[in-house]
């Protein structure tokens, strides 16, 4: 299968996109009780959402890294996800020369969303030759994420632990190319 170097792959349906985040017990417990992010979640901080399950597993070490022991699957509206992608600025300057550094820096300061393209991971968390999207949201984007976009929050830590132990690809959430201009 020929995979483009950069491609958004996600679990999605007609109305929602699933993104993953890993948190400590206090943040995860409060979010699961409320069905949305509430304190001790901090709206003032940038928060990174990842549509790639395996990239999230790499980031949280299969839910073993301190402060990342609980993995949440957050269903957000496609409208919200598309808004975030449309309002994103690369987190680093693209040296291809397509955009002057000063112009990029201005866009970065003004953007409530950062985009990073990180190596996708396989089941052993080895880097693959293509990239997956992660979005860093801050300011107005966090408000929208918490108050408007979040449809549901589900804990997937037991599934994470099972996949980590069995390394069975049949257990992975199905992700497919997302039809976004991102």
C-alpha positions in Angstrom: 0.0 0.0 0.0 1.4 3.4 -1.0 0.8 5.9 1.8 1.4 9.6 1.3 4.2 11.1 3.4 1.6 13.3 5.2 -1.9 12.0 5.6 -4.6 12.4 8.3 -5.7 8.9 9.3 -8.4 8.7 11.9 -11.4 6.8 13.3 -14.4 8.8 12.1 -18.0 8.6 11.1 -20.4 11.0 9.4 -20.5 13.3 12.4 -17.4 12.7 14.6 -13.7 12.2 14.6 -12.0 10.3 17.5 -8.8 11.8 18.9 -6.7 10.5 21.7 -5.1 12.1 24.8 -3.4 10.7 27.8 -3.7 12.2 31.2 -3.0 11.6 34.9 -5.7 10.1 37.1 -7.1 13.4 38.5 -7.7 14.9 35.0 -9.0 11.6 33.5 -11.4 11.0 36.4 -12.8 14.5 36.3 -13.3 14.4 32.6 -15.0 11.0 32.6 -17.3 12.0 35.5 -18.3 15.3 33.7 -18.3 14.0 30.1 -16.2 16.9 29.2 -12.9 18.5 30.3 -13.2 20.3 33.6 -10.6 21.2 36.3 -7.9 20.1 37.0 -7.7 20.2 33.2 -6.2 23.7 32.4 -7.8 25.6 29.5 -4.9 28.0 29.6 -2.4 25.4 28.4 -1.9 24.1 24.9 -3.3 20.6 24.7 -2.3 18.1 21.9 -4.9 15.9 20.2 -3.9 13.0 18.1 -6.2 11.1 15.7 -3.5 8.3 15.5 -4.0 5.6 18.2 -0.5 4.2 17.7 1.2 7.6 17.8 -0.6 8.2 21.1 0.7 4.9 22.3 4.2 6.0 21.4 3.8 9.3 23.2 2.4 7.7 26.4 4.4 4.5 26.3 1.3 2.3 26.3 -0.1 4.3 29.3 3.1 3.9 31.4 4.7 7.3 31.3 4.1 9.4 34.4 1.2 11.8 33.9 0.0 9.8 30.9 -1.3 6.6 32.6 -4.9 7.1 31.4 -5.8 7.1 27.7 -9.0 8.8 26.6 -10.8 8.5 23.3 -12.5 11.8 22.7 -15.1 12.0 20.0 -15.3 15.5 18.6 -17.4 17.0 15.9 -16.1 16.8 12.4 -16.9 20.5 12.1 -14.7 21.2 15.0 -11.8 19.0 13.8 -12.1 20.6 10.3 -12.0 24.1 11.9 -8.9 23.2 13.8 -7.1 21.8 10.7 -8.2 24.9 8.7 -6.9 27.3 11.4 -3.6 25.4 12.1 -0.1 26.7 11.5 2.9 24.5 11.3 4.7 24.4 14.7 8.1 24.9 12.9 9.1 26.9 9.9 9.1 25.0 6.6 12.5 25.6 5.1 11.3 24.9 1.6 11.2 28.6 1.1 7.5 28.7 0.2 6.9 31.2 3.1 9.3 33.7 4.5 10.2 33.0 8.1 8.8 36.4 9.3 5.4 35.7 7.7 5.3 32.2 9.3 6.2 33.7 12.7 3.3 36.1 12.4 0.9 33.4 11.5 2.2 31.2 14.3 1.6 33.9 16.9 -1.9 34.5 15.7 -3.0 30.9 15.3 -4.8 29.1 18.1 -3.8 25.7 16.5 -0.4 24.2 15.8 0.1 21.3 13.5 3.0 18.8 13.7 3.5 15.9 11.4 5.3 13.1 13.4 6.3 9.7 12.2 3.4 7.2 12.4 4.2 4.1 14.5 3.7 0.4 14.0 2.5 -2.0 16.7 6.0 -2.2 18.2 6.1 1.7 18.2 8.8 1.8 15.5 8.7 4.8 13.3 7.1 4.3 9.8 8.2 6.2 6.7 5.1 8.4 6.7 3.7 11.1 9.1 0.6 11.4 11.3 -1.0 14.6 12.4 -1.2 16.0 15.9 -2.8 19.3 16.7 -1.9 21.6 19.5 -4.8 23.7 20.5 -4.7 26.8 22.6 -6.8 29.9 23.4 -10.1 30.0 21.6 -9.5 26.5 20.1 -9.4 25.0 23.6 -12.6 26.8 24.5 -14.2 25.4 21.4 -12.8 21.9 22.0 -14.1 21.7 25.6 -17.4 23.6 25.2 -18.5 23.0 21.6 -16.7 20.1 19.9 -16.5 17.3 22.5 -19.3 14.8 21.9 -18.1 12.0 24.3 -15.1 11.0 26.3 -14.4 7.3 26.8 -11.5 5.6 28.7 -9.6 3.2 26.6 -6.8 2.4 29.0 -7.9 -1.3 29.5 -7.8 -1.7 25.7 -4.4 0.0 25.6 -3.1 -2.5 28.2 -4.5 -5.5 26.4 -2.9 -4.4 23.1 0.4 -3.7 24.8 0.4 -7.2 26.2 -0.9 -9.1 23.2 0.3 -6.9 20.3 -2.7 -8.2 18.3 -3.4 -5.9 15.4 -7.0 -7.0 15.3 -7.6 -5.1 18.5 -6.5 -1.8 17.1 -9.1 0.9 16.4 -9.8 1.1 12.6 -8.3 4.2 11.2 -8.6 5.3 7.6 -7.6 8.4 5.5 -9.6 11.4 6.6 -11.1 13.4 3.7 -9.8 16.8 4.9 -8.0 19.6 3.1 -5.5 19.4 5.9 
